[in-house]
Each structure stands twice: as C-alpha cells, then as structure tokens.
C-alpha cells in the first residue's frame, strides 16, 4: 500500500511560546480548530485527544520538545479506511528574525482516501490542515478568526 506525505509551512508573526500554546491548549484550539478541544499530558507515550463533546481524533505522542517539535500518531474515530499503520503528524517550530515563527506540519502515512479534491470543502487533510493553520495564524496575529461556515 503506497502512502502519501502532506507538508504545509506557514509563517506567523508571533513567538514560539504563543504558537506552541495555540497548538497544545484547549483555550486556543477551541477558537480556531472548528471548536475542537485538545487534551493530553504532553509527554512521550501519553495520549492526545481532540474532541467536540465526544472524542473525534486521538493518538499517542511519539516525541515532544516544548516550543520546538512534537510528533504523534493520528487516528480518527469515524475513519473506516483500512490502514496498515496509523498516520503520523509532526509540528516543527523555528524562530526566525524578528517576530516571525516558521511552523511546518508533516502528516505521514496518508492514503489517497485522505485527500479530497474539492476547493469548497475542509474535508481531507489537504483541505483541513491548511484552513486550520491559516485560522490559527489569523487568530494569533489579529485576535480574530476567519469567518466561515461548515
């Protein structure tokens, strides 16, 4: 089974600490991530959960370096796709000159079923991640989020 890797990079006018907090604290994820709460002990081996009431996505933290990099498996509760192994998400942060943070996301072990070719949808990792991270960038830089309807 051939797997695909999705990469996305954005630059945010912020600090490493604020971007990290936005990725790891519910008070922020609920604002920019479709109302989703994130919960974890944030250490290697611990579970990470995303929920909107009920858990929607979950995984296990594989590596964790605060304000720098984290990697965890990603499994969706409603995913009926047959997979040989779970997908893996990695976030990397790098402080650039001034107040610019480079945020890179890599999502590995994806299948063709994980991509949705629809420019008017947030479905599929290829549509969902760019919107979520763009919304986080807007939130961190302006205190507001993008106006949209699901």
C-alpha positions in Angstrom: 0.0 0.0 0.0 1.5 3.3 -1.1 1.4 6.1 1.4 1.5 9.9 0.9 3.1 12.6 3.0 1.4 16.0 3.2 3.6 19.0 4.0 2.4 22.5 4.9 4.5 25.5 6.0 3.3 28.9 7.2 5.0 31.9 8.8 3.3 33.6 11.8 4.0 36.9 13.4 4.3 35.7 17.0 6.6 33.9 19.5 7.5 30.3 19.8 5.7 30.1 23.1 2.4 31.6 21.8 2.4 29.3 18.7 3.1 26.3 20.9 0.4 27.3 23.3 -2.0 27.6 20.4 -1.2 24.1 19.3 -1.4 22.5 22.8 -4.0 24.4 24.9 -7.8 23.9 24.6 -8.4 27.6 25.3 -6.9 28.3 21.9 -7.8 25.2 19.8 -11.5 25.7 20.5 -11.2 29.1 18.9 -9.5 28.3 15.6 -9.9 24.4 15.2 -13.6 24.0 14.4 -14.5 24.3 18.2 -12.2 21.3 19.0 -10.7 20.9 22.4 -7.2 19.3 22.7 -6.3 17.2 25.8 -3.0 15.5 26.7 -0.4 15.2 29.4 2.1 16.3 26.7 4.8 13.8 27.2 6.1 10.9 25.2 3.8 7.9 25.4 0.8 9.8 26.5 -2.5 10.0 24.6 -3.6 13.1 22.8 -7.3 13.6 22.2 -9.3 16.1 20.1 -12.9 16.4 20.9 -16.1 18.3 20.2 -18.1 16.8 23.1 -17.1 13.3 22.1 -13.5 12.4 21.1 -13.2 12.8 17.3 -9.4 12.1 16.8 -6.7 10.7 19.0 -3.1 9.4 19.0 0.0 8.7 21.0 2.8 11.2 21.5 6.0 9.8 19.9 8.3 12.8 20.5 7.9 16.1 22.4 10.2 19.0 22.7 8.3 22.1 24.0 8.3 25.2 21.8 10.2 23.2 19.2 8.7 20.0 17.9 6.2 17.3 18.6 5.1 14.1 16.8 2.1 11.9 17.4 0.0 9.3 15.7 -3.3 10.5 14.4 -6.4 8.3 14.2 -10.0 9.4 13.6 -12.8 7.8 15.4 -15.0 7.6 12.3 -12.3 6.6 9.9 -13.3 3.3 8.3 -10.3 3.2 5.9 -8.2 0.1 6.2 -4.7 1.1 7.2 -1.5 -0.9 7.8 -0.4 1.7 10.3 -1.7 5.0 11.8 -1.0 8.3 10.3 1.7 10.5 12.0 1.6 14.2 12.5 4.7 16.3 13.2 4.7 20.0 14.1 8.1 21.9 14.0 8.6 25.5 15.1 11.5 27.7 14.3 12.0 31.3 15.5 13.2 33.4 12.6 14.5 37.0 12.7 12.1 39.5 14.4 8.8 38.2 15.5 8.4 35.5 12.8 7.8 31.8 13.6 8.1 29.2 10.9 5.6 26.5 11.5 5.8 23.3 9.5 3.4 20.4 9.5 4.1 17.0 8.1 1.4 14.4 8.0 2.7 11.0 7.0 1.2 7.5 6.1 -1.8 9.1 4.3 -3.7 7.3 1.7 -5.5 8.5 -1.4 -8.7 8.4 0.6 -7.3 11.1 2.9 -7.3 13.6 0.1 -10.5 15.4 -1.1 -10.3 17.3 -4.4 -12.9 20.0 -3.5 -11.9 23.6 -3.2 -15.1 24.4 -1.3 -14.5 21.9 1.5 -12.5 21.4 4.6 -12.7 17.7 4.2 -9.5 15.8 3.6 -6.2 16.5 5.2 -5.2 18.5 2.1 -8.0 21.0 2.8 -8.4 20.7 6.6 -4.8 21.4 7.7 -4.3 24.5 5.6 -7.5 26.0 6.9 -6.8 25.1 10.5 -3.3 26.5 10.4 -4.4 29.6 8.5 -7.1 30.2 11.0 -4.6 29.8 13.9 -2.2 32.3 12.1 -5.1 34.8 11.8 -6.1 34.2 15.4 -2.5 34.7 16.8 -1.9 37.8 14.6 -5.2 39.6 15.0 -7.1 38.0 17.9 -9.9 37.1 15.4 -10.6 34.1 13.3 -11.6 33.6 9.7 -15.3 33.9 9.0 -16.6 30.6 7.6 -19.5 28.1 7.8 -19.1 24.4 7.8 
